[in-house]
Amino acid sequence: MSSRIIIPSEFRINVYLDTNILVDYIENKFPLLTKSIKYLSECPYVNLKSSHYVLFEYTEVRKFNLFSTFCKKKGNKFHEILKKLFPPKNTSKAVIKRKWKIHGVDYNAVKTEVVSTINQELEILRNELNLDFNEHVLHEGLVSPTNNLCLSTKISKEDCLVLISCMNPQKEIRLNQCILLTRDEQYYKAYNENQSDIDNVFSTYGLTLPDLLRTANLRGKQGKKLNLYKDKNDVNITQIWNEIILEILKKKHKDIYLGETYTFGKNGIPAQCIYFKMDDCNKELKESDGLLFIPKDLSNKISLEGPFEYWNEKKITTFPYKNPNNVKYSFRPNFITPEQLKILRQEGNLVFYENY
């Protein structure tokens, strides 16, 4: 997007990035994932989020990965020959972390390079993605719900803490919406298998459930599954994310959401009107001071000031109004630029009451 427009905080979607997402973004091995995170960081309708705990986990993961990489470069040839002749019985991460020595190289020999690289990476995450790890802190209010969730489900204590802190960033702050984006298949599976128990814990502590999205199983409006790690790079990832964001906005603001615009009329007065369909035949049309339109490409937001002269088969004179047999409505805007009219006459823009 060429210039970042200012969107009211209530119409921005929170997207919390799990540890594995940040690691994969920095390692830059998966083009679709990198494109996704960069787009989300630039989208004016999105707040990217992470936390103190994810910062700690990220540091640990990257410390080991960088340690392994730098040790391979520094390892002596004689040690490599011996390793091939006499393979070690156990080279798991847990075993290596006991002594922090691999390929004949001790951690202290590469520590300076590891620390410098991680500090540079954290600056990249803060600057490129506008991440503030201090927004979601480790506070005493996380202890009880995290323990309760860990005991009530098959989810690990680490993932329980991420799940709770995602929605309860500070002791007195609770979010009413957040997407938790993760690569972890086991986490995703456990979350869905323990949904009832998770609901109970979150309800007990007055927390809203996040929308857990897995990068290998994203779905747009058409329902086609997308894998950010395996699918080809020619996928229109921007459109997929726009569809996901628009669906979340509908759900988040269901009380003021009317429906979507559609195209009608080519000449005369009909070509000067805006048309929209209610999303529910039982929904009533009410008077409001204005209407807010969110274009399907999320490129802008357009507010129109009322009052509006609505039509539905005939001019509507009494509010609230409902016609279950016809959910199509139209009105001629009072003050609007030609460019705005062109956008709002396109199909698929979301329509919300404003100052209702």
N, C-alpha and C positions, 0 to 999 in steps of 0.2 A: 504494500500500500504506500502511495507516494507521500501522504501526510496523515498524521495520526489525529483523528477527530476526537473530541471530548465526549465521552458517553457517561451519563449518570451512573453512579456506582451500583444502583439497584438493577440496572440493565446490563451489568457486566457479569460474565460467568467465571467462577473460580475454578481453576484447573491446578490440582496439586500433583507435582511430579515426584514419583517414588524414586528411591535411590538408583535402581537399575536403569531408569530412564535417563538420569543425569550422567551416569557412567557411559551409557551407549551414545549419548549425544556428544560427549567429549571425545570418545574414541572414534566417532565418525565412520563407522563401518556399515551403516544401514541408511542409504540415501532417503528412503521414504520417511523414516523416523526423524532424521535431521530436518527434512523439509517441514514435517509436521510441527516440530517444536519451534522452529524459526517462524513459521506462520502464526502459531499461537502467541508467540512473544510480540508479534507486530499487530495482531488483530485488536482493534479498539474495544471489542466486546469481551475481551478475555483478561483476567488477572492470573498470571502464572504464580504459583505458590510452592514453597517447600518449607523446611523446618530445621530447627537445631538438631533434632535426632537424625534426620536424613543427612545433614552435614557431617555428623559423626560417622554414620555408616559409609557415606561416600569416601571420606578420608581413609577409612580402614580398607575398603575395597581397592581404591586406587593405590594405596600404599603397597599392598601385596602385588598388584598387577605390575606396577612400576619397578618394584624390587625384583620381580622375576625377569622383567625385560632387561634392566640394567645389569643384573648378575650374569645373564647369558652373554652380554657384550664383554664383561670383565673376566668371565671364567677362563681359567687357563686350559690349554689343550691337553696337558697330562691328566687333569681331573676328568675331562670329557672322555678320554680313552678308557680310564679306569671305570667310569660309570657305564660305558658300553660293555666292558668285559665283565663287570660285576654290578649288575643293575640293583639299585636300592630296593628293599622289600616294600617300603611304603613311602610314597612321595606326595601324600595328600596335603592339602593346605594346612590342616590341623597339625600335622607332624612338622611341616616346615616352619610353622609359626612358633613352635616350642623353642627353637634355637635361632630362628631367623637367619638361616644359612642355606645357600643353594648354589650348586655349580662351583663349590669351593670358595664362595664369596660370602662374607658376613655382611649383615645389613649396614653396619657402621661404615663400611667401605663405599656405600652408594647413598647413604642417608642425605647428604647435602643435595644431591641431584633429585632425590625423591621429594624432599621438602620444597625445593624451589619449583618443581614442576606442578605439584599439587596447589601451591599458592597461586601460580599463574592460571591454572585451570579454574580455581574458585573466582578469580577476577573475571575470567571469560564468562562464567555463569552469571555473575552479578551484572556485568555490563551488557552482554549480548541478549540475555533473557530477562534482564531487569528483575532478578530474583533477590529478595530480601529474606535471608534465612531467619532473621530476628522477628519476623511477623508471627511465626509459630514457635513458641518457646516451650521448654520443659518446665512445667509448673506443677504444684502439688495437687491441683484439681484433676490431673491425669491419672494419678496412682490408683484410686479406687475403681473407676470404670475400666481401666486397662486390666487390672487384676481380675475383675469380675468377668470381663469378656474372654480372657485367657482361660479361666476355669470353666466357662459355660460353652466353649466351642473347641474345635480342633485347630484353631488358628494359633500360630506361634506368638510368643510374648512380644517379639519385635514387630510383627505385623499388626498385632492388637494395638500397640502404642502408636503406630503410624495411622491406623484407622481412627482412633480416638482423637489424636492431636490434629488430624486433618480438619475435623469439625469443631474442635475446641482449642483454637490457637493460643489463647491466653485465658487466665482464670475467669475473667468476667466477660469474655467475648466468645460467642457461639455463632457459627455460620448457619444460614438456612439453606445453603446450596454449595456443593463442591463436587467436581469430577476428580476422582482419584485415578490417575493414569499409571499403570504398572505393566511390566513384562511377565511377572511371576505367575506361572500357570497354577502352581500349587496354592498360592494365595487366592487367586481368582476362584479356583474350584472349592476351596474351603469356605470362602465367603458365600458362595451360592448354596452350598450344602448345609450351611448353618444359619440360613437367613432368619428363621423364626427366633432362634436364640439371640442373634445379633439385634433383631428388632426389639426384643425384650430389654436387653441391656441398654441400648440407646434410649429407649422410652423411659426407663427407670431414671436415667440421668438427664432427661430433657434435651437429648441431642437428636439432630436430624441425620438420617442416613446419607452417606455420600453415594454418588453414582460411580461404581467401580467399573472402569473400562480397561480391557486388556488389549495391548497393542497388536496381538495376533488375531483379534476377533472384533474389529471395529465394523460398525454397520451404519450406512447412511440411510437416506430416505427410502431408497429402493430396496433395502434389506440385504444387499449383496455383502458378503463377508470380505473384509480387507485385512491383510497381514502386513504390518509395517516393516517386517523383517524379511519377508520372502517374496512379496509381490513386486512386479516390475515397476521401474521408476517413472513410467509414463502415465501412471494413475493420476487423475485430477484430485490430488489430496486436499487442495483448498476447498473444492466443492463438498467433499465428504465431511470435512470439519465444519463447514458452514451449516450443513444440514444437521449435524449433531448439536451445534450451538443453538440453532433456531428451535429445535425440539426441546432443549433444556429451558430456553426462554419461555416457550409456551407453558411448560409445566410450572416454572417458577412464578409466572404471573397469570395463572389460570383465571383469577378473579377479575382481571381487567382485559383479558384477551378476547377479541371478537372473532377473528378468522383471517383469511388470506385474500389478497386482491386477485382479480381476474381481468382479462381483456375483453372489451366490448365497445362497439361503435367506432366508425372510421371518419365520419363527417358530421358537421353541424354541432348542435348542443351535446349529443351523445359522446362526441369525441372530446368534450371539455369536462366530462364527468369522471369520477373515480368509482370503481365497482369492487365490491368484496362479498365473499360468501361467509356466513356464520359457520363455525365449526360444529355446532350442535343445533339441531332443529328445535330444541326446547329452550334455547337461550333467548333471553329478551334483549332487545335493543333499548338502551337508555340514553338519556341526555347527558352530555358532558361538556366541559369547557373547551376541550380539544381532543384531537386524536394523534397518536404517535404511530408512525410507520417505520418499520425496520426492513430495509431492502434485503432481498434474499442473498445478495453477495456481501452483506455486512459492510458495505463501503461507506455508509452514512447513517444518519437518522433524520427523519423529517417530521416536524411537528406542525400541525395545522390547527388554527384557532377557530372555535365555533362561534356562534351556533351553526348547526348544519341542517339543511333541508333534505331529509332523507326520503327516498322513494323505495317502495316495495309493491309493485303492481299499481300502486297509487301513492300520492303524497301522504306521508305519515304526520298526523296532527296530534296524536295522543301518545304519551310515553308512561311507563314502558310499553314496548310493542313487541308482539311475537306472531309469527306466521309459520307454523310447523310445516306447511306445504310448500313454502318458498323461502329459502334461506339467502336469496340474492338481494343485495341492497346497493343503492347508488346515491351519490350526492355530488353537487357541483361546488367545488371549493371556492372560498371567498377570495383569499389572497395566496397566490401560488405562482412560482416562476415556470416558464415553459419547460425547463430542464426537470424540475420537480414533478410536474404533471406527467412528463414522459416516463419517469421512473415509476410513479405510483399507478400508472395505467398498465404496467407490466404484471404478469402473473407471478404469484408466489410471495409477495411482500406481506409481512405480518402486520396486523392492525390491532392496536391497543387503545383503550380509553386513556386520556391524559387529564390530570387535574380532576379526576372523577370523585 
